[in-house]
């Protein structure tokens, strides 16, 4: 790939809404990294998985699979590569390792944390188990392997409502996202399903919780016809005002269905909105950027570094017993997926 080719792909794309546009000069440097990464991928039989929220030069330039956490976990389960470079955050790379224990999973991000995944520990889940022994423990995929190992069923933003509906037990403990937990209760009720859902009180995504219900109200009042599309990690008062609620993949699929030009307020991390601006020029996108610094700690330079000269700290290493128990929790998700109403 040449710098000019990359610039043609990226040139009109905001780097992150407010941070300006890619320049030809920057693309020339990136193209050199991209070509070296492509050579190293072939040489080492490696694949690169990239989340929608990471910088676009990675998803357009070198990623073999781009998706949300559910889609990427499916891609991770299918790959025949020896090395998986997971350009996202640590808990997603751990999921890839659980599904591919014999493969090397490398993390290129310099700060691959997640405010949500880091809000709950296995000890806190065990305490809840003691208090709620009859409940089915449902954990969002945004949890560490050690937390998944303590739970019964894993869910993602794509399937959380369907799976909670399909679980035969009417008593559920949901960890760790308190906002998504309340949204699940509301969405189940809207389907006529009333379950007792105990919500872990201390977790939220620092990106999605910043979307303010008052701000959404203002957009709805000031922009006639604006369509509000929200991620289920947003505040329930935001969700109530939204026209569509879904994962990043579901939001993209929803936008694809519009026959006519729309004005859209998309309430999720702004990496997705930056891509939508280019992929759907027929629509107008309004609203402010909310950025995840953990996802943005991924870079071409980081990928190059872990492919060229991986250090032990770049690889995901998990306890064998923890992996086996976490695997059961993830497998339960794959079994339940599609069974909800
Ligand atoms: S956007 Fe939120 S949930 Fe996703 S990785 Fe960042 S902090 Fe975690």
Boltz pocket constraint, residues with backbone or C-beta under 6 A from the ligand:
constraints:
  - pocket:
      binder: B
      contacts: [[A, 53], [A, 89], [A, 113], [A, 114], [A, 115], [A, 116], [A, 117], [A, 142], [A, 205], [A, 206], [A, 207], [A, 208], [A, 269], [A, 292], [A, 293], [A, 294], [A, 295]]
      max_distance: 6.0
